[in-house]
C-alpha cells in the first residue's frame, strides 16, 4: 500500500485546522505557510474535504475553514477517503482479477487482510488524538527549554574610546 502526498497533505492540513481553528476559521494561506504546502494544492484538497462534510468554509473577512464535526469524530481514514485516496495494498484494487485478468493471485488474501488492518488503524486514529500528540510535543519542548535555562547572550563588541 502506498499513501500518496495527497493523503499525507490532507491529514496534515486537517490537523492544522483542528489545532489552530479553536479561535475561528483558519485560512488556507496560513495552513500553507505553516505546513509548507502549496496553496493551490490545498484549495483542491479542501474542496474535496468540504464536499465530504469534513470542513465548512466561512466567506468574507476573517473567513477560512472550520472542522464540520468535532475532532474526535473525524478519523484519519475519513480524511484519506475524502480526498479519493485508496487504502488498498492489493495489486488488483480489490477486484480479485490479479492474475491473468480473471483469477486471484496467491497472495490476494494476505494483502486484503493487510488492508483491513490498515483501515482499522486509520479508522481508530482521530484528529483529536493527533492534536493531543502535537500538544504533548509542545509541552515536552517547553520542559526542555525550562531545564536549559535562559539562552546565553552573545557577547557584544565593546567600544572603548
N, C-alpha and C positions, 0 to 999 in steps of 0.2 A: 504494500500500500504506500502511496506517495501522497503526502499532503503538500499541495502547491502553495505558492506565495499568496494566492487569492484567499485560501482558508486561513493561513497564518496571519495575514494582514487584517482580515475581518475580525478574528478573535482579538488581536492586539488592539484594534481600534475600539471594539466594544468594551474591553477592559478600561481603556482610557475614558470613554464616555461614562462608564459606571464610576470610575474614580473621581473625575472632575465635574460630573454632572449634578452633584448634590446641591449646588447653588444656583442652578438654572441650566439652560441649554448650552451645549458645548459646540463650538464652531468646528467645522471640518478643517479650517485653516490652522486652528490651534492643535488639533489632533495630528495633522500633517507635520507641523513643526516639532511637536514633542516626540513623535514616533518616527520621524524621517521617512514618511510615506508620501508619495505623490498625491497632491490634492485632487487631480483629475481621476486618479485611480480610486481614491476614497469616495468620490462622488458616485462612481459606478457601483461600488460595493454598497454604499448606503442607500442607493435606490433599491437594490435587492433586499437589503435588511428592512427597509421601510415597507416594501410590498409583503414581506413575510410577517409583518407585525411585531418586529423586534425593537424598532425605534420609531419615534414620532418626530416630525420636523416642526419647527417653530419658525415662522417667517417674520421678517421685519428686523428693526434694530434690536439687538440683544437676542436674535434668533440663533438657531442651531439645531442640535438633536438632543433628545432625551431618550432614555430607555422607555419602551412602551409598557414593560412589565417590571416587576421588582427583579433585582439582580439575582436573587435566589431562585427565581422562576425561569431563568434563561440558562440553558445548558450550552456547553461548547458544541455539542452535536447540533443543537438548534441553529447556531451561528454558521457552522460549516455547511450544513444542508441548505440554509437560506441563500448562500452565495453559489449554489449549484455545484458544490464540491462533493464528489462521490466518496463514500467511505467504503472502499472495496479493494481487497487485495487479490481478487481472482483475475485471471487473465481474460476471462470472457465477460466480465461485468455482471456476473450472476446469471447469465443466460444459459449456462450449462452446455455450451457448444464449443468448449475449449479445444477439442481435438477433432480435426477433420470436419469442422463445421456442424457436426451433429451429435457428438458424444462428449461426455465429461472427461477431463483429464484425470489421471490417477490421484492428483493432489487437490482436486476441487474441494473436497470436504475439509481438508486441512485449512485452505485459505478462507473458505466460508466460515469455519469456526473462528479463525483469527478475526475476521470481520465482526463477528458477533461480540467478541471480547473487546475489540477496539471501540465499537459503537457503545457498548455498555459503559466503558470507562469514560468516554466523551460525554455520554448522557448523564453520568454521575457528577461530573465537574461543572459547577455553575460559575457564573460571573462573580457572584458573591464570594465564592471560595477563592477565586483568583485575585479579587480586590483585597481580601483579607491577607493573602500572601504578600501582596505589594505593601500593605500597611506594616506587616511584620518585618519586611526587609528595611523599610524606612526606620522603624524603631531600632533595629539592630545597628544600622549606620549611626543613628543618633547616640546610642550607647557607646559605640566605639569612639566617636568623636569626643564624648564626655570623658572617657578614660584617658584619652591622649592629652587633654587639657587644651588651652587656647593655642592657636597656631603661633609658631615662632615668628617674630617680626624680623623682616630683613633689615640688615644694618644699612642706614642711610649715610652717604658720604657727609662728612662734617667739613664745613668751610671755615678754615682758620685764616683770618686775615689780619 
